[in-house]
Amino acid sequence: MKPTWRYTDLIDLEYFFQTDDLGEDETARRAAALRDRDIYLRDIRPRIEASGTLSRRQMIRAWLERRRAALRSEDDGAPATPGETFAEIYRLLVLAAVVFGIASGGGLAFSLLRYAGARPVNVSVYLSLLVGTQVLIIAVLAAGCLVRGLWRGRPPF
């Protein structure tokens, strides 16, 4: 089974490509070439000999995993890779959005459903505001999933 590439992998791959873009420094280029050759000889070539063949995607994936491991082993106190940092920030933003949604929805429901007893309440307005918007959002998400499923192999536009 092919390993799935995630956005964190692509961010890390671009990060390592940018760190290897050394410009005119010939000694740094040679050191990067030797490092990549060592990665090939130690990690990728044994996989090729064991399985018979590796696709280009699998070789790049093996190179990326080795570079990540080397970055982590260089310094124990080193920051996470940019992909891991992005994933952590993304998780925190999702958590913040959930907390904000619960707080704002609860505040809206409390303000709408607070009843003083002086006038009759039109429940259909409250129901459409509180439940109708949720149903509308779910319908839009379902339509997006359907469109994505229909055009999985080819782009829609």
C-alpha positions as CSV (number, residue, x, y, z in Angstrom):
1,M,0.0,0.0,0.0
2,K,1.3,3.4,-0.9
3,P,2.0,5.8,2.0
4,T,-0.3,8.7,2.0
5,W,1.2,12.1,1.7
6,R,-0.2,14.6,4.1
7,Y,0.2,18.4,4.2
8,T,2.7,18.0,7.0
9,D,4.9,15.9,4.7
10,L,4.7,18.4,2.0
11,I,5.6,21.3,4.3
12,D,8.6,19.4,5.6
13,L,9.7,18.4,2.1
14,E,9.6,22.1,1.0
15,Y,11.4,23.1,4.2
16,F,14.2,20.6,3.5
17,F,14.4,21.7,-0.2
18,Q,14.7,25.3,0.9
19,T,17.4,24.5,3.4
20,D,19.3,22.7,0.7
21,D,19.0,25.6,-1.7
22,L,22.5,26.9,-1.0
23,G,23.0,29.3,-3.9
24,E,26.7,29.7,-4.9
25,D,28.3,28.0,-1.9
26,E,30.1,25.1,-3.5
27,T,31.4,23.4,-0.3
28,A,27.9,23.4,1.2
29,R,26.5,21.9,-2.0
30,R,29.1,19.1,-1.9
31,A,28.3,18.4,1.7
32,A,24.6,18.2,0.9
33,A,25.3,15.9,-2.0
34,L,27.4,13.7,0.2
35,R,24.7,13.6,2.8
36,D,22.1,12.7,0.2
37,R,24.3,10.0,-1.2
38,D,24.8,8.6,2.3
39,I,21.0,8.6,2.8
40,Y,20.7,6.7,-0.5
41,L,23.3,4.1,0.3
42,R,22.1,3.5,3.9
43,D,18.4,3.7,3.6
44,I,17.1,3.7,0.1
45,R,19.3,1.2,-1.7
46,P,18.7,-1.6,0.8
47,R,14.9,-1.1,0.3
48,I,15.4,-1.3,-3.4
49,E,17.4,-4.5,-3.1
50,A,14.8,-6.0,-0.7
51,S,11.7,-5.2,-2.7
52,G,13.1,-5.2,-6.2
53,T,12.0,-1.6,-7.1
54,L,10.9,1.6,-5.5
55,S,9.0,4.3,-7.1
56,R,10.3,7.9,-7.2
57,R,7.6,8.8,-4.7
58,Q,8.7,6.1,-2.3
59,M,12.4,7.2,-2.6
60,I,11.5,10.8,-1.8
61,R,9.4,9.6,1.1
62,A,12.3,7.6,2.5
63,W,14.7,10.6,2.0
64,L,12.2,12.8,3.9
65,E,11.9,10.4,6.8
66,R,15.6,10.1,7.1
67,R,16.0,13.9,7.0
68,R,13.4,14.3,9.7
69,A,15.2,11.7,11.9
70,A,18.5,13.5,11.3
71,L,16.9,16.8,12.3
72,R,15.5,15.3,15.5
73,S,18.7,13.6,16.4
74,E,20.9,16.6,15.9
75,D,19.7,18.4,19.0
76,D,17.3,17.0,21.6
77,G,16.0,20.5,22.3
78,A,15.4,21.2,18.6
79,P,12.0,22.5,17.6
80,A,9.7,20.2,15.8
81,T,9.7,20.2,12.0
82,P,7.7,22.9,10.3
83,G,5.0,20.4,9.3
84,E,4.6,19.3,12.9
85,T,4.5,22.9,14.0
86,F,1.8,23.7,11.5
87,A,-0.2,20.6,12.5
88,E,-0.1,21.7,16.2
89,I,-1.2,25.3,15.3
90,Y,-4.0,23.8,13.2
91,R,-5.2,21.7,16.1
92,L,-5.1,24.6,18.5
93,L,-7.1,26.8,16.0
94,V,-9.7,24.0,15.6
95,L,-10.0,23.8,19.4
96,A,-10.4,27.6,19.6
97,A,-13.1,27.5,16.9
98,V,-15.0,24.8,18.7
99,V,-14.8,26.7,22.0
100,F,-15.9,29.9,20.3
101,G,-18.7,28.1,18.5
102,I,-20.1,26.6,21.7
103,A,-19.8,29.9,23.6
104,S,-21.4,32.0,20.8
105,G,-24.1,29.4,20.2
106,G,-24.9,29.2,23.9
107,G,-25.0,32.9,24.2
108,L,-27.3,33.2,21.3
109,A,-29.6,30.5,22.6
110,F,-29.6,32.0,26.0
111,S,-30.4,35.5,24.8
112,L,-33.2,34.3,22.4
113,L,-34.8,31.9,24.8
114,R,-34.8,34.1,27.9
115,Y,-38.4,34.5,28.6
116,A,-39.8,37.3,30.8
117,G,-43.4,36.2,30.5
118,A,-44.8,39.5,29.2
119,R,-45.4,38.6,25.6
120,P,-46.0,35.3,23.7
121,V,-42.9,33.8,22.1
122,N,-42.8,32.9,18.3
123,V,-41.0,29.6,18.5
124,S,-40.6,29.2,14.7
125,V,-38.3,32.3,14.6
126,Y,-36.1,30.9,17.3
127,L,-36.1,27.4,15.8
128,S,-35.1,28.8,12.4
129,L,-32.3,30.9,13.9
130,L,-30.9,28.2,16.2
131,V,-31.6,25.0,14.2
132,G,-32.0,26.3,10.6
133,T,-28.5,27.7,10.4
134,Q,-27.1,24.4,11.6
135,V,-29.1,22.4,9.0
136,L,-28.0,24.9,6.3
137,I,-24.3,24.5,7.2
138,I,-24.6,20.7,7.2
139,A,-26.3,20.8,3.8
140,V,-23.5,22.9,2.4
141,L,-20.9,20.5,3.8
142,A,-22.7,17.5,2.4
143,A,-22.9,19.1,-1.0
144,G,-19.1,19.8,-0.8
145,C,-18.4,16.2,0.0
146,L,-20.6,15.1,-2.9
147,V,-18.9,17.3,-5.4
148,R,-15.5,16.2,-4.1
149,G,-16.5,12.5,-4.4
150,L,-17.8,13.0,-8.0
151,W,-14.6,14.6,-9.2
152,R,-12.1,12.6,-7.2
153,G,-10.1,11.6,-10.3
154,R,-10.2,14.8,-12.3
155,P,-10.6,18.4,-11.3
156,P,-14.0,20.0,-11.8
157,F,-12.8,23.1,-13.6
